[in-house]
């Protein structure tokens, strides 16, 4: 009895879970593995279509009386890299029209010319001609001939499924792609973006956690950057920071804080001098990090606030009795209570910032020293059209991510359940 | 000791006042008032004088009379110290000073001798400063977005600081950018597509997620633990590594430029979060209620439909709002999969608009306002649900 019940339970469970699992598998897991496959192939964007035989039909008259016509078919293989096997050609003609001197590869039967072209190499092109005549010597209507489209068929491998592999993509990723700089930029962006967001998150949470008026409104407002659509926010920032007519530069120049407008998103370095030390700051990258902090500190804020509100008030009251100062209370009560959530936040935000694409793409497109790994995937895959290379960069990202996750689950994963 | 805390009090409070007044001045500058100097030093100095007089007067005067008087004197001296400024601006200064002196209420010569008073002063004013700072920094870009959509490119190029709105113009004139993007750039269609994709994603996600979450929460089956861990891991995998394979496969299947293609991608990427959020809630429903349902001879379909769903409406609302927000805001996949203006979503349409350098910025900002407003409205209206959705699902964005 209980055996059959648990069987039923299992069957029910699989029925319920399977649709979701299959969908996620097809759209999320399958592509991750497909990346591995593509990354070992020399394949470009224009090659991803399955090769097709194509023909363009041109009709020419050769005799005065129009009872004979020459038809030129411009044949070609649509692919530049793959052959098409066993190409068959077929074109129909009206009654009383028949071909003369037909190519030996072709047959004429019941108003149809059928040809067997065999295999076409990559880049194959041929001008194939058929001369036709009207058996009764009457004029052939060119329009009818022209309107009849030839049918071609052939077998070709799906370029994604062929088994010729190469290591070239990975060589290019590591040796020809400024890989070290790419990695460093990604890490700067990720690290400072994450740390900044968490620091501002702590500050904001500390503020809102106090008894101030309008605290719920404040919480709502603080979340605006996080819930707003990235496209709108990024373009607003672009306008704000624009060197020619952006509000920020105009304000700073107006109040004589700077002399000339600064191209905050378009300048790779800026030379700063603090206490006589001159150093170069990655300007565009820094600006983007600020955008990132602005957009994602609300998340850290929300988490830390939830944690702060769970700290028993009696702890603070006891500290008050013991004569602790506000700073002591923060260091000895608040901080220990939020370290767990901060470490989780750090890891989550780190991974997500590491993968951030939209924000950088919309603000700078990866120019002025803001090229990170995700941006590079897009540039290689779609701007340079080398999807093999793009996939190879994706694989690098996945590998780095996996190692972060291993570190994450080793170090903090156990704590995650406690929070 | 007393002197030290007094000095800290004067400096910090005056610094705070200077900051608010500077922000006020910046906002006034953006209304077309031609200020060229923030006058930080003089303002800071009279701020110190103000705070000093405040604590020196102490309780000798009624609080209300005291702050009115002090604010009035401060505003007058501010008026003479500053460049020519309109009266509404000075009135704003007066109100700010009133607010500021009111905040000083709890400080007097006695309270400055309490324990840790310096730290308390710093904490107090940093809190005030922080609120003003965060509110300003967050709202300012939204303000610029909104106001730019009512201006014109030419006016903004001539004076990038003049964001004042001319309300004497007719409404059609004021909302011109909005009319243009609807008429010329077809934004009505994009709103429909975005809504269809987002609402569709919510419905399909819930259809898939509710049964799956129920199974994970309640039933025993082989691979359950593996499934719940992999949900967490799948969260972490970013869209950017899925893009190339999906692009190639969708190209071959003819799914690019189709709303259906977008819908399945959105559904699949939000499913793990949705399942994770829902199963947590389902677990909190007492099992006895379900047992009653089983007694009545309900099968799993009946249990989910008649017991689980009615009991977990708040959680389902959170998930629905969260998924809607993700789908509405999504950009990367719509950039990759949609090339034809016929199938653009709002985000993609705005990005497409910006690709043409000739597009005046007010159109871009009008589009941005249109794509932002629904999310902000939903957020404000359903904040409670969305916040719990955000906290639960925040591992994923």
Interface residues (C-beta under 8 A of the other chain):
Chain A: X6 X9 X10 X12 X13 X14 X15 X16 X17 X19 X20 X21 X23 X24 X26 X27 X28 X29 X30 X31 X32 X34 X35 X38 X48 X49 X50 X158 X160 X203 X204 X207 X210 X212 X216 X218 X219 X220 X221 X222 X223 X224 X225 X226 X227 X228 X229 X230 X231 X232 X233 X235 X236 X237 X239 X240 X245 X246 X247 X249 X250 X251 X254 X255 X256 X294 X299 X302 X303 X306 X323 X325 X326 X327 X348 X351 X352 X354 X355 X357 X358 X361 X362 X374 X377 X378 X381 X382 X387 X390 X391 X394 X397 X398 X401 X405
Chain B: X26 X29 X30 X35 X36 X37 X38 X115 X116 X119 X120 X123 X127 X130 X131 X134 X135 X137 X138 X139 X141 X142 X144 X145 X148 X156 X157 X160 X161 X163 X208 X209 X211 X212 X214 X215 X216 X219 X220 X221 X222 X224 X227 X233 X234 X236 X237 X238 X239 X240 X241 X242 X243 X244 X245 X246 X247 X248 X249 X251 X252 X264 X265 X267 X268 X269 X271 X272 X275 X300 X325 X328 X329 X331 X332 X335 X336 X346 X347 X350 X351 X354 X361 X364 X365 X367 X368 X369 X371 X372 X375 X376 X379 X380 X383 X386 X387 X390 X391 X394 X395 X397
